[in-house]
Amino acid sequence: MGLPPSRRFPRVVTTCAVLVVLGTALLGAATAAPTANAAHTVQFGLTDDAWLTYGPSGTVASRVATLKSLGVKVVRYTLDWNVIAKNRPAAGANPNDPAYDWTDDDTVLDALHAARITVVLQLLGTPSWANGGRGSNYAPTSASTFGNFAKAAALRYPWVTHWLIWNEPNQVRWLRPTTPAVYTSRLLNPAYAAIHATIRGALVGGGVTAPRGVTGGVSPVAWIAGMRAAHAHLDAYAHDPYPLDPKLESPLAGGCTHCLTITMATIGKLVTLVDRDFPAAQIWLTEYGYQTNPPDDLLGVSPALQARYIGEAAYQAYRTPKVTMLIQFLYRDEPTLSRFQSGLVTVGNVKKPAYDAFQIPLDELSRSGSTVSLWGQLRAPAGTTSVRLERLVGKRWTTITVVHAKSGGFFSARVRAPAKAWVRVVDGTLVGAEIQIA
């Protein structure tokens, strides 16, 4: 897929595989229809602890301001027990115990709180003193130690109402022993009890599963059933619905419906399972993104396709029952190529098309002849509710209609645009990502 003349992003090498992906994604978008009981209160946010805490430039306050200007409503941030409590505290439930060091976390969380950005606080990582001298991915030997840490964190940050317990515990690299019973009994339930006893109205997310268990792990389908059997307590089931093969799967199409995996394209599986085992729970999609090529020519898609997928993923979350949160990973590409290159900006801080797409996501729902149905959202705080939909004609952008956003900034429109036309949304001085009509 090419880029329109107005896009000033570095040249993209587009492979045949990416073109096949685009065709599949557009087919999914064309057949998608809103679900009657969709969670229209869904919040969209971002997670990038390393960039938010350490830079590479500016201050924590300035980086939080960047997120605010993007329209980020919620930030997932991790409290690393292994770092905060390197030595055993004498009073583990007391946040003022001298063994605790909250310095970096206070700086970030205070800035987010001052900016009135909702924080989802994730608790992760076992200190060696709590698990017999093993690595931080080994569960504590006693449930009370983690429960005490959760109590201390809740007392330290009583204004935080959204909490996550661990990260992708169904994979061995994040939790050993890798069983839902261990996760539930030693981590989730002790933390749930401690947080609810401390913060009125708190919501605790459990599961936080990866889309597949990989070697030695447990599929999310089996993990959910195992948590139910272990009598898990949670207010939301959290899941990271990454594609299994980013070059063959879009947020709307290409997922394996008969597998024990759960991706964004097969999110209906998650709804069915959560309805069955935790019917009162919300669904939080706590980590999601597509890497780009450049720089990742193995797993990356083109920057234009990444931008399109941000709109498709937003629509998928918007229309899916029980889903109330979707978190983008990351803001900035990680400097090591073997890590994640799913940021809205490059490692050199060059904005990708995804940056504009996050501010104003846009998705093509269907096309009949030259009539196209579009859906989108105004996220960035431009202070307007009426925006222009534009089409590229020759080398000039021409207004084709004015749309009015509803509650939450969501909008929809039917416009005239032929196949292969480029369209975009303009909200005052903000210009959203450009997508090409199928």
Secondary structure, DSSP 8 states (H G I E B T S, - for coil): ----TT--S------HHHHHHHHHHHHHHHH----TT--TT-EEEE--HHHHHH-SSS-HHHHHHHHHHHT--EEEEEEEHHHHTSS--SSTT-TT-TT---HHHHHHHHHHHHTT-EEEEEEE---GGGTTS--TTB--S-HHHHHHHHHHHHHH-TT--EEEE-S-TTSTTT-BS--HHHHIIIIIHHHHHHHHHHSTT-EEEEEEE-S---TT---HHHHHHHHHHTT---SEEEE----SSTTT--SSS---SSSS---GGGHHHHHHHHHHH-TT-EEEEEEE---BTTT-TTT-B-HHHHHHHHHHHHHHHHHSTTEEEEEE--SB--SSTTS----SB-TT--B-HHHHHHHS-EEEEEEETTEEEEEEE--S--S-SEEEEEEEETTEEEEEEEEE--GGGEEEEEEE--TT-EEEEEETTEE---EE--
